[in-house]
Amino acid sequence: MALAENLLLKVFCLLVSLLFYGHLHGARNAQRSFSLSVVTLLPGGDDGQVLMIDPPSTARVTLTGSRPILDDLKSDELGSVQLDLRQARGTYAPLDISRLKVPAGLSVEVDPPGVLLAWDAVVTRPVPVQIPLAGQEGLAMDGVVKRKLPLEMPPPRVTFGERNVMATVTLGRARTERVFRKLQVQVVGPTRSAVLPQEVDVRVAGPPDLVDDLRPELVVPIADVHAVAGDARTGSMPVPVAVVLDGCSTQVIPPTVVIKW
């Protein structure tokens, strides 16, 4: 009968006790997760190995312990996770959480706990440099121009031995070529002479505004017998053929003809 007395009150007190115990127990085993930055310490590169994976930039850190302590924590108060690869040679490296500033009484777990690694041998080789030409150079005359140019950023896991290159560019006017075929050779010298061959081809090179407008009758191949044979009244000899055009260079094919007088 004594057990049945004040039964409702006893049940109520028991429930309150259980709730209070659960609250205290839960407060001591609360969890909170933080996304913290990962600081990676890479090897110096003088060992001939290069890392072929991108290390994680963040890691998920879970703290377990007192809820009031967890509620007051801020992520920037904890610091960062460290991945030390300076002496790593295998295929796995753990994330180091020993430098985190964790309040006493809290336990720490990190996800992922470590990183799978892949290494490859370092290869050094020369690479060609392409220099694009664009825009106006702003120079009033032809000549050689030198410019120090920065290199573009290298691809991932590649470094350049130099950050700049010295580019040398030779500037000049645009040039074009035309070939005038089967032009009659004009002989300066004896009035009666035989020419072999009687016709030549002339290649003209120069600025486009001069070469493109050049008329064939202005391209005159001349063989000057007097310049070679002097005042000789008779003879037979090879004589060079020349074409003179202002602002252009010329090439005669064949360069000489045989003249008999």
VEXKOL-706986 format. One record per residue (C-alpha): residue number from 1; residue in three letters; chain; x, y, z. Coordinates in pm, 1 decimal, m for minus. Each point is the difference from the previous one (the first is absolute). Layout:
BEGIN
R  NUM  ALA  A  X  Y  Z
...
***
This chain:
BEGIN
R  1  MET  A  0.0  0.0  0.0
R  2  ALA  A  288.2  239.9  73.0
R  3  LEU  A  128.2  m49.1  m352.3
R  4  ALA  A  m329.9  109.4  m145.5
R  5  GLU  A  m13.9  316.5  205.0
R  6  ASN  A  76.3  317.6  m201.1
R  7  LEU  A  58.0  m214.3  m308.9
R  8  LEU  A  m56.4  283.1  m245.8
R  9  LEU  A  244.6  223.8  180.2
R  10  LYS  A  262.8  m273.8  2.1
R  11  VAL  A  m42.9  m60.2  m375.2
R  12  PHE  A  28.2  370.0  m69.7
R  13  CYS  A  320.5  27.6  201.3
R  14  LEU  A  146.3  m299.6  m183.7
R  15  LEU  A  m74.3  153.5  m338.2
R  16  VAL  A  153.8  329.5  104.3
R  17  SER  A  310.6  m181.1  119.4
R  18  LEU  A  31.5  m187.3  m330.9
R  19  LEU  A  m42.4  316.3  m200.4
R  20  PHE  A  257.9  182.6  209.9
R  21  TYR  A  245.6  m287.4  m35.1
R  22  GLY  A  m56.0  m14.2  m375.0
R  23  HIS  A  55.0  372.2  m30.5
R  24  LEU  A  325.7  m10.8  196.3
R  25  HIS  A  123.1  m306.4  m189.0
R  26  GLY  A  m92.9  149.5  m334.4
R  27  ALA  A  167.5  330.8  82.4
R  28  ARG  A  322.2  m183.0  76.2
R  29  ASN  A  m6.1  m196.5  m328.2
R  30  ALA  A  m111.7  267.8  m245.0
R  31  GLN  A  162.4  22.1  m342.3
R  32  ARG  A  79.6  285.9  m233.4
R  33  SER  A  175.2  m2.4  m338.0
R  34  PHE  A  221.7  266.6  m155.9
R  35  SER  A  142.1  36.7  m351.8
R  36  LEU  A  364.3  96.6  52.7
R  37  SER  A  264.8  91.3  m255.3
R  38  VAL  A  282.0  m246.1  m73.5
R  39  VAL  A  355.2  136.6  m17.3
R  40  THR  A  216.2  m222.0  m222.6
R  41  LEU  A  377.8  m3.0  45.4
R  42  LEU  A  153.2  m120.0  m327.9
R  43  PRO  A  349.0  m146.7  m51.0
R  44  GLY  A  271.3  228.3  m128.2
R  45  GLY  A  17.3  m162.1  m345.6
R  46  ASP  A  371.0  m87.8  17.0
R  47  ASP  A  m77.1  m369.0  52.9
R  48  GLY  A  m118.2  m49.9  m358.5
R  49  GLN  A  m363.2  m72.4  91.0
R  50  VAL  A  m314.5  203.2  m65.4
R  51  LEU  A  m346.9  m45.3  149.5
R  52  MET  A  m258.3  m93.9  m264.4
R  53  ILE  A  m317.9  62.4  203.2
R  54  ASP  A  m157.1  317.8  131.4
R  55  PRO  A  m0.3  m5.6  383.1
R  56  PRO  A  m334.1  80.3  167.1
R  57  SER  A  m56.2  363.9  84.9
R  58  THR  A  m238.1  m72.2  291.2
R  59  ALA  A  m76.6  m281.2  244.8
R  60  ARG  A  m300.7  m69.4  220.7
R  61  VAL  A  92.3  3.7  370.4
R  62  THR  A  m254.4  m133.6  253.2
R  63  LEU  A  30.4  89.1  370.3
R  64  THR  A  m178.2  m197.2  270.3
R  65  GLY  A  m52.1  115.4  357.9
R  66  SER  A  m178.1  260.9  209.3
R  67  ARG  A  m272.2  182.5  m187.4
R  68  PRO  A  57.3  339.1  167.2
R  69  ILE  A  365.4  m12.6  m102.6
R  70  LEU  A  m88.5  m104.4  m354.9
R  71  ASP  A  m262.6  270.7  m36.1
R  72  ASP  A  255.3  268.8  82.6
R  73  LEU  A  261.1  m123.6  m250.0
R  74  LYS  A  76.5  176.4  m330.1
R  75  SER  A  177.7  m168.0  m290.5
R  76  ASP  A  271.0  267.2  m25.8
R  77  GLU  A  93.7  m69.5  363.7
R  78  LEU  A  93.5  m360.3  m78.3
R  79  GLY  A  271.1  66.3  m260.1
R  80  SER  A  69.4  m222.5  m299.5
R  81  VAL  A  70.3  m364.5  m78.4
R  82  GLN  A  348.9  m80.7  m127.5
R  83  LEU  A  106.9  m238.5  m276.7
R  84  ASP  A  376.2  m40.5  22.1
R  85  LEU  A  142.6  m151.5  m318.6
R  86  ARG  A  357.5  121.3  41.6
R  87  GLN  A  122.0  m347.8  92.7
R  88  ALA  A  m284.6  m202.7  m153.5
R  89  ARG  A  107.1  m274.0  m239.3
R  90  GLY  A  m286.3  m249.8  13.9
R  91  THR  A  m352.5  m4.2  m137.8
R  92  TYR  A  m175.5  127.7  313.8
R  93  ALA  A  44.5  294.7  235.9
R  94  PRO  A  m215.6  72.1  311.6
R  95  LEU  A  m151.3  338.2  73.9
R  96  ASP  A  162.3  151.0  309.2
R  97  ILE  A  m247.6  145.9  254.6
R  98  SER  A  249.8  31.5  282.7
R  99  ARG  A  40.7  373.5  m59.7
R  100  LEU  A  m370.3  78.0  36.0
R  101  LYS  A  m90.7  219.2  296.3
R  102  VAL  A  m266.3  m225.0  152.4
R  103  PRO  A  m134.3  79.9  349.3
R  104  ALA  A  72.0  m257.6  267.6
R  105  GLY  A  m258.8  m272.5  39.1
R  106  LEU  A  m92.3  m22.7  m368.6
R  107  SER  A  89.7  m291.1  m228.0
R  108  VAL  A  89.1  56.7  m366.5
R  109  GLU  A  m60.1  m195.0  m321.7
R  110  VAL  A  93.6  108.2  m353.4
R  111  ASP  A  m152.6  m107.0  m331.9
R  112  PRO  A  178.8  m105.9  m210.7
R  113  PRO  A  262.3  m132.6  243.0
R  114  GLY  A  265.5  0.3  m271.7
R  115  VAL  A  76.1  42.0  m370.8
R  116  LEU  A  94.5  m253.8  m266.9
R  117  LEU  A  314.3  117.2  m179.8
R  118  ALA  A  136.4  m44.0  m351.9
R  119  TRP  A  355.5  98.4  m93.5
R  120  ASP  A  190.1  27.4  m326.9
R  121  ALA  A  354.1  80.1  m103.4
R  122  VAL  A  90.4  361.6  m72.3
R  123  VAL  A  96.4  59.4  m364.3
R  124  THR  A  189.4  309.9  m114.1
R  125  ARG  A  m6.0  97.1  m364.6
R  126  PRO  A  17.5  313.5  m216.6
R  127  VAL  A  m326.2  118.7  m152.5
R  128  PRO  A  m50.2  226.1  m302.8
R  129  VAL  A  m134.5  349.3  59.5
R  130  GLN  A  m255.7  143.1  m241.7
R  131  ILE  A  m19.7  377.8  m20.7
R  132  PRO  A  m325.4  129.8  m152.0
R  133  LEU  A  18.4  323.1  m197.4
R  134  ALA  A  m303.1  225.9  29.1
R  135  GLY  A  m78.8  366.1  m40.3
R  136  GLN  A  229.9  282.4  m105.4
R  137  GLU  A  360.2  17.8  114.1
R  138  GLY  A  4.8  378.0  m24.4
R  139  LEU  A  337.3  16.2  m179.6
R  140  ALA  A  63.0  233.6  m290.2
R  141  MET  A  282.6  m199.4  m158.0
R  142  ASP  A  117.1  m353.5  m59.9
R  143  GLY  A  231.9  m166.9  245.9
R  144  VAL  A  47.9  m243.6  285.9
R  145  VAL  A  m220.0  38.9  307.8
R  146  LYS  A  59.1  m176.1  333.1
R  147  ARG  A  m265.7  m40.8  266.3
R  148  LYS  A  0.3  m176.3  338.3
R  149  LEU  A  m322.8  m201.2  16.1
R  150  PRO  A  m152.2  m192.2  294.8
R  151  LEU  A  m79.9  m367.3  m47.8
R  152  GLU  A  m353.6  m125.9  45.0
R  153  MET  A  m83.4  m202.8  309.3
R  154  PRO  A  120.3  m362.5  m33.8
R  155  PRO  A  m245.5  m290.3  16.3
R  156  PRO  A  m62.9  m174.3  334.7
R  157  ARG  A  303.5  m166.3  161.7
R  158  VAL  A  235.6  165.2  m252.1
R  159  THR  A  247.8  277.6  76.0
R  160  PHE  A  204.8  216.5  m235.2
R  161  GLY  A  365.4  70.0  63.0
R  162  GLU  A  m46.7  355.6  m129.2
R  163  ARG  A  m286.4  242.8  49.8
R  164  ASN  A  82.9  221.8  m298.8
R  165  VAL  A  149.0  m36.8  m347.8
R  166  MET  A  180.0  251.5  m217.8
R  167  ALA  A  m171.3  16.0  m339.0
R  168  THR  A  185.1  135.0  m303.9
R  169  VAL  A  m214.4  105.4  m295.2
R  170  THR  A  126.6  132.8  m331.9
R  171  LEU  A  m241.9  255.0  m142.9
R  172  GLY  A  m23.9  83.0  m367.1
R  173  ARG  A  m245.7  99.7  m265.1
R  174  ALA  A  m225.2  m266.2  m143.7
R  175  ARG  A  136.2  m151.3  m321.4
R  176  THR  A  m152.3  m190.1  m285.7
R  177  GLU  A  127.3  m164.3  m318.8
R  178  ARG  A  m104.7  m20.9  m362.7
R  179  VAL  A  154.5  m189.6  m290.9
R  180  PHE  A  m3.5  153.1  m345.2
R  181  ARG  A  56.5  m270.6  m261.0
R  182  LYS  A  150.4  1.4  m348.3
R  183  LEU  A  120.1  357.7  m10.3
R  184  GLN  A  207.5  103.4  m302.7
R  185  VAL  A  366.2  71.0  80.1
R  186  GLN  A  111.4  347.0  m111.1
R  187  VAL  A  366.2  18.8  m112.3
R  188  VAL  A  207.3  310.7  60.8
R  189  GLY  A  291.4  m3.7  m243.0
R  190  PRO  A  35.7  m123.5  m359.0
R  191  THR  A  m308.4  60.3  m209.4
R  192  ARG  A  29.5  m336.1  m169.0
R  193  SER  A  26.1  m276.4  259.1
R  194  ALA  A  m145.0  m341.6  70.8
R  195  VAL  A  m129.8  m77.4  350.7
R  196  LEU  A  m44.8  m345.6  149.3
R  197  PRO  A  m246.6  m30.4  161.2
R  198  GLN  A  m193.5  296.4  m125.3
R  199  GLU  A  m249.9  m3.5  289.4
R  200  VAL  A  43.5  m25.5  377.4
R  201  ASP  A  m218.4  m12.5  309.7
R  202  VAL  A  26.4  273.1  262.8
R  203  ARG  A  m98.9  m41.3  365.2
R  204  VAL  A  m82.8  331.5  167.2
R  205  ALA  A  m22.6  38.1  381.0
R  206  GLY  A  m97.9  311.5  190.7
R  207  PRO  A  m278.6  186.7  182.1
R  208  PRO  A  m346.9  m112.3  m110.1
R  209  ASP  A  m102.3  351.4  m108.5
R  210  LEU  A  290.3  5.0  m250.0
R  211  VAL  A  3.7  m360.2  m120.0
R  212  ASP  A  m376.1  m43.1  m43.7
R  213  ASP  A  m31.0  306.5  m226.1
R  214  LEU  A  309.4  m79.6  m207.6
R  215  ARG  A  m71.1  m28.4  m374.7
R  216  PRO  A  195.9  m256.7  m208.8
R  217  GLU  A  125.9  265.5  m244.1
R  218  LEU  A  184.9  166.9  287.5
R  219  VAL  A  199.0  m315.0  74.2
R  220  VAL  A  280.3  16.6  m258.4
R  221  PRO  A  285.8  m255.4  8.5
R  222  ILE  A  319.3  162.6  m134.5
R  223  ALA  A  324.3  m167.3  m109.5
R  224  ASP  A  278.3  259.9  m26.3
R  225  VAL  A  266.4  m128.7  m238.7
R  226  HIS  A  217.6  311.5  41.9
R  227  ALA  A  30.3  m61.2  373.4
R  228  VAL  A  152.3  m342.0  m69.4
R  229  ALA  A  174.6  15.0  m338.1
R  230  GLY  A  91.3  367.1  m20.5
R  231  ASP  A  35.6  125.4  m358.7
R  232  ALA  A  63.7  m340.0  m158.1
R  233  ARG  A  m155.5  m2.9  m349.7
R  234  THR  A  m55.2  m376.7  m15.0
R  235  GLY  A  m32.3  m272.3  255.3
R  236  SER  A  m217.6  m245.2  185.6
R  237  MET  A  m30.2  m20.5  377.1
R  238  PRO  A  m242.7  m37.5  292.7
R  239  VAL  A  m141.5  331.1  118.2
R  240  PRO  A  m187.7  50.1  329.1
R  241  VAL  A  m358.9  121.1  m22.7
R  242  ALA  A  m121.6  267.0  241.5
R  243  VAL  A  m337.5  155.9  83.8
R  244  VAL  A  m6.4  322.7  201.1
R  245  LEU  A  m319.1  99.6  183.7
R  246  ASP  A  m18.0  265.8  269.7
R  247  GLY  A  m92.6  m141.1  340.4
R  248  CYS  A  5.5  m363.3  m116.8
R  249  SER  A  250.7  m281.6  m33.0
R  250  THR  A  15.6  m213.2  m311.9
R  251  GLN  A  125.1  m343.4  m98.1
R  252  VAL  A  48.1  m93.3  m367.2
R  253  ILE  A  m34.6  m362.4  m110.6
R  254  PRO  A  236.8  m87.3  m159.9
R  255  PRO  A  234.7  270.8  135.2
R  256  THR  A  213.4  9.6  m318.0
R  257  VAL  A  m52.6  m32.3  m373.7
R  258  VAL  A  247.7  m73.1  m277.9
R  259  ILE  A  39.2  286.5  m243.1
R  260  LYS  A  179.4  m26.5  m336.0
R  261  TRP  A  77.9  309.9  m204.2
***
